[in-house]
Amino acid sequence: MTASDAPLTDDIAELSFEDALKKLEEIVAQLEGGNVPLEKSIEIYTRGDLLRKHCEGLLKSAETKVEKIVVRNGEAAATEPLDVD
């Protein structure tokens, strides 16, 4: 990572999923608006990609924590990992 990359990544790791998603949505809106100069577009696109990767990582982490309850005879008998397929 170069010194110029630091402002792009230094705060992303600390963001919650909801905050990162909100920032990503703001970037998408800016880019879709078409009123951003090329250099700024590249900069915010790069940040958006980092936010997307952060959100994907948080979702993957959450998926591994989710368990489904197996009910036997009306009672929770065991848990199994969530089948994501």
Residue pairs with C-beta under 8 A, 6 or more apart in sequence:
1 9
8 43
8 46
8 47
8 50
9 50
12 20
12 47
12 50
12 51
12 54
13 54
15 23
15 51
15 54
16 58
17 55
17 58
17 59
17 62
20 51
20 54
20 55
20 58
21 51
21 55
23 47
23 51
24 48
24 51
24 52
24 55
27 44
27 45
27 47
27 48
27 51
28 48
30 36
30 44
31 41
31 44
31 45
31 48
36 44
63 82
63 84
64 81
66 82
67 79
67 80
67 81
67 82
68 79
68 80
68 81
68 82
68 83
69 76
69 79
70 76
70 77
70 78
70 79
70 80
71 77
72 78
